[in-house]
């Protein structure tokens, strides 16, 4: 496989060179669990595989055969591969934003964790990947996993979640579930498992179609993080997409961005009917509630006084395979508040 970018920079350091030599020696073999079985599986899948060329965030990516040794960075990419049943291709994960759903827990636990953050180049190359799937463009950098062009020079393909593209002309504007489903189909095509993506898309379309919007207009604040200055969901990203699907009106829908920094005075002026709290291990929904109820300004908000809080786990708050279920969960939580 190969990919090209505008920038090509070489990865240095002796340990990295050794890892690359090992990669060349082992070719595109399996994950090491059963070399004979993996080789047979790879041969079977490759024989029916049609090469794929993608324009991914401004980088051309050509895949001549399905990747066999994949590193996934960020929960969105990790969970996408798990949902597609590709755990046998994964040789490492990194930068997980929280626990995976129970249905994928065993598969996730069987894959080595390379780093709690973005893995360094040495750690990445030590597992001899032939493909790296990242949730953010910034995961590929000199001080991170390596630049995309440099990895390509080492025979390693790269892919960034299109929902997270920031390049002009590539950033979704706005992000939609149809666009997200296209990503599922696209990454599935890289591995030759398009039928699995279609099954997921059909299931998620069914989930979304069954969501009942609130009977009356219900305004919402999507509160991601921050204390003095809240970081909130704006009008063209994953929060807006999910709020729309749940039938909620985002009080910052007019901000042309994915997320934005806002002022508490703006929130107080809007006085949202509900507050969606992103529950992260480093900034829990509970800690946000404590802050909202202790702050003299926000304690006057109707949603705070009436404890009208909805929660979404951080891994489901960014564009990925868990968004449809997050919409269902938000809708059910709202119905419980109104019931």
Secondary structure, 3 states (H helix, E strand, C coil): CEEECCCCCCCCCHHHHHHHHHHHHHCCCCCCCCHHHHHHHHHHHHHCCCCEEEEECCEEEEECCCCCCEEEECHHHHHHHHHCCCHHHEEEEECCCCCCCHHHHHHHHCCCEEECCCCCHHHHHHCCCCEEEECCHHHCCCCCCCCHHHHHHCCCEEEECHHHCCCCCCCCCCCCHHHHHHHHHHHHHHHCCHHHHHHHHHHHHHHHHCCCCCCCCCEEEEEEECCCCCEEECCCCHHHHHHHHHCCEECCCCCCCCEEECCHHHHHHHCCCEEEEEEECCECHHHHHHHHHHCCCHHHCHHHHCCCEEEEEHHHHCCCCCHHHHHHHHHHHHHHHHC
